Amino acid sequence: MREVGSLPVVDIANRRGGAAARDQIAAELDAAFRNLGFCYISNTGVPTREIFAAAADFHALPMASKQRIAVNDFHRGYIAPNSSTIRTSSVATVTRPNLSESLMIMHEVAPDDPRYGQPLQGPNQWPAELPAFRPAAVDYMARMSALARDLTRLIAIALGLPENALDAYFDQPTVWLRLLCYPPEPPGTPRDQFGAAPHTDYGFITLLAQDALGGLEVRRADGTWISATPIPDTFVVNVADMLSRWTGGRWRSTPHRVRNQADELRFSVPFFWDPSMDSLIEPLPIAQSAHEETFQAVQFGDYVMERLNRNYAYRRRA
């Protein structure tokens, strides 16, 4: 394992190799997640060029085209600028909306699925003007889901569990693909205005593809912020709230933020891999932490919906 700045780089090329290779990767993930809750992963085998091209094509559409697929009650569709404010942040008092716009795509739920109509269970919305967009996004989500399942098993090994110990929680995973676009910060931007205000992620793990501009910052345990410098052909991976809870705090759900201080649009593509909505999350028996008692059992669906309802303007209707 090597480091760039203060973030380690974990090479996962041998993630499907023998037990010794998997154990080594798991040990490196454990070290990174105990220390910072963030790392880069390399040699994933998942290309990102097409999804970044799709994101650029989408964000280049006229506003009227994007608004035709405005985010719906299933949390799928276009999220306009100034419509998300991270009110549930545990690390900052956030009053200004994020300087970003995005398209949210999630796991597809067909009308004949028994889950259809329940919270976050519905169809995606696709830009009709871009016929190649949907195939590119669906392919990318399938590749990322396979990668995330591999990481879930490595995480189980890192926690001293059988490699398939967490699989049942992801029988019907909650999957989010967000195509984000951050405009340059205008002159005189206040210090408390961000592309993404300081926050932690809600679920299990996040795998982020970022462009070359940079802008992601991660908060160390001592409160200082460090840059997650873009590295070609890597993803930034971080522990989110549910995984931290599972480990009894052994792994940190680390605050992070985004500021685009470049003079051009910044694109990033986070992929959120989370448990089934009905999963009950509580510290695992293996969890070793003096803070374990602070983590009460919570159903993931309840946790995530409370945060969405408070953070997104379209969900705060009169």
N, C-alpha and C positions, 0 to 999 in steps of 0.2 A: 504494500500500500504506500502510495506517495502522496504528497500534499501540494496543493496550489494555494498560496496564501495560507489560510488556516483551515481550509476544507480538504479533507482527504479524498483521494481518488481510489475507488475500489474497482478492480478489473474483474468482471464477472464472466469472462469468456468461457471458463470451465464450469459454469453453474450446473450443467447437466452431466458432468464428469463423475468420477468415482467419489466415494465418501470422503477421502482425504481432501480432495479439491473443494468440495462443498463445505466441509468444515472450516477450511482456511478462509473462504469468502465470508462465511457466517461470522467467524471471529473478527474479521475486519469491519463488517457491518456493526457488530456489537460495540467495538471500540469507538467507531464514529458516532453511533447513536447515543452512547453513554456520555461522550464528551460534548458534542454539539447538537446532535439531532439532525444533522445535515451531512451529506457527502455527494460527490459525483460518482456515477457509475459509468464505466467504459466497456467497449466491446459488447454491446447489447445486441447487435444485429438488426436493429430497427432504424431504417433511414427516416430522415425528417424533411428532406428537400420538398417532397410533394405536398406535405401538410402545410409547410410554410408558404408555398406558392398558393395553395388553396385559401389560406388565411388572408394573404395579400389581395387575392382576387375578390374575396368577399368584402373586405373593408374598403375596396375601391368602388364598390357599387354606390349608386346614388342613395341618399338617405331614404327616399320614398320606397326603394326596393327593400332596404333593410327593415324598415318599419312594417312592411307587409308581413314579416314573420317575427313581429315583436314578441318578447318572452311571454309565455302563457302560464297558466296555473300549474302546469306540470314542470315548470322551470326549464323549458326548452325554447330556444329562439334568441332573438337579438336583444341584448341589454345595452340600452343607449347611454351616452355620457350623462353624468350627474344623476344616475338613478340607483347607485349602490353606495351605501355609507356603512362602514363596519362598526355598527353600534354595539355589537357583542364583543368587541375586542377586550381581552383581559389585560392588555399591556399598555393601552393608551385610551384617553378620552377623545373619541373621534366625532367631530361635528361637520366636517367637510366631506362631500362626496368624492369618490375616487375619480382621478383624471384618466379615464379609460372607457373603452367600449368593447363589446365582445359578442361572440356567438356561442351559446351554450348548447352542446349536443350531449345526450345521455344514452344509456342503454335503451334499446327500442322495446316498447311494450305494445303488442298488437291488441285490437279490440276483443279478440277471443281469449286473451290471457286472463286467468282469474284475478290477477292483480290490477287489471285495467281500471282506471278511475280512482284508485287509491293515491295517497300523496306520492308525488314524483313518478307515478306509473302511467305513462302515456306515450304517444308517438312523437318523434322529432319533427322539426320544421326545416325545410331545405330551400335554398335560394333557387327559384325556377330559372333564373337567368344564367346559371352556371351548371350545365348538365354534368360536367366532370367532377363537380364538387362532392356530391354524395358518395360516389365510389371511392374517392380518395380518403374521405373521412372514415367511412366504414372499414376500409382496409387498415387504416392506421389504428383505429380502435381495437380491431382484432389482434393486431401485432402487439399493441401495448397491453392488452388484457393477458395475452400469453406470457409476456415478460413479467407482468405484475404477479401472476400466479407463481412463476418461478421464484420471484422475490419473497412471496408469502411463505414458501417452503423454506427458503434460506433463513428467513426471520424466525420461523419455528425452531430450526436447528440452533440458531444463535441464542434462543431462550432456553435451550436444553430440552426441547420437546421433540417428539417424533416429527418428521418433516411434514406429515399430512395432518398434524394436530389442529390446524386452523382452517382446513379446507372447507369444512361444513358451514362455516360462517359466510362463505362466498359462493354458496350454491346458486344464488340469484344476486350477484354483486350489484352494488350501486356504483355506476360508472359515469364519470363526467369528463367530457373533453371540452375545454374552453379555449377559443381562439381569440386572444387578447390583442388589442392595439392601444398603445399609449402614445398620445401626442407629446411633442416637446413641451416642457414646462414654459409657460409664457414669462416674459420679464416681470420681475417683482412678485413671483410666486411666494406666498407665505410659507414659513418653515413647517407649519402643520398641514400643508397641502401635499398629497402624495398621489402617485399613480395607483398604488395600493397601500393604504394606511397600515401601520403595524398590526399584525394579527397572527393567530395560529390557524392551521387548517382543521377542519371538523372531524375528518375520518381516520383512515388507516395510514396510507402513504400517498404522497404526491410525487409524480415523476414529471419534471419540467424540462421542456426543450426551449432554450432561449436563443435569440439571435445574437449577433456579434456586438451589439451596442452596450450591453450590460445595464445595470440599474437595480438588480436584486441585491438586497443587503440582509444579513443575518445577524441576530443579536446574540452575542456571547452571554454566558452566565454572569459575567461581571458587569453587564449592561452596555458594553461597547458594541459598536456595529462594524461588521466587516463585509466587504464586497464578495459576492459569488461571481468571480470573473468568468465570463463565458469561455468554455473549452470546446473546440470542435469535436463532434462525434461523441458527446457525453450527454447524460441527463443529470440534472440536480435532483436528488431524492431527499425527502424529509419525512420525519416522524410527524404524524398528526395526532389529534386529541385522543381518538379511540385507541390507537396503538400505545400511546403513553399511559393511558388508563389501564390497558391490559397488562403492562409491565409494572404496574404499581409505582410509576414514576422513575423506574430505572432508566428508561429512555425519555428524553425531553421532547415535548412538542414545542419547538423553538419558534419564537416570534420572528417574523421577517416582514420586509416592506419593499416597495418599489418606487424609485424616482427616475424619470426619464430626463436626464440633463444633457442629452445629445440634441442636435438640431434637426432631427428627422424622426419619423415614426419608429417606434419600437414595437416588435412583435414577440409574443411568447405564447407557448402552447402547453399549459399545464394539463396533465392527465391525473385525475383523482380516482384512486382505487379504494373502494370502501365496502364494508360488509353489507349483507342483506338488511333491508330496513327493519325487519323484526328481530335482528340479532340482539341478544342481551349481552352487554359488555361490562365485565367486572374484572378486577385483578386476577390473573391466572395464578394457580397454586405455586408456580415457579417464581413469581414476582418476589423480589427481595428489595424492600425499601422501607426506610423509617417513616415514609409518608403514605404508606399503603392505605392506612385507615381513612385518608381524606378522599379516596375514590369510591363512591357509591355505585352500585349497579345502575346502568342506564340502558334503555333501549335506543339503539342508534337512530331509528326513525324519529323518535321524539326529540332527541338531541338536535338533529340536523334541521328539523322543521322549525323548532323554536328560533334557531339562528337565521334561517332564511326569512322567516316572517318579520324579523326585526331589521334585517339589513337591506332589504330590497323594496324600493318604493312601490312597485306594482303589487306587492303583497300587503301593503298598508292602506287599502282602500277604505274610504269612509263607509 
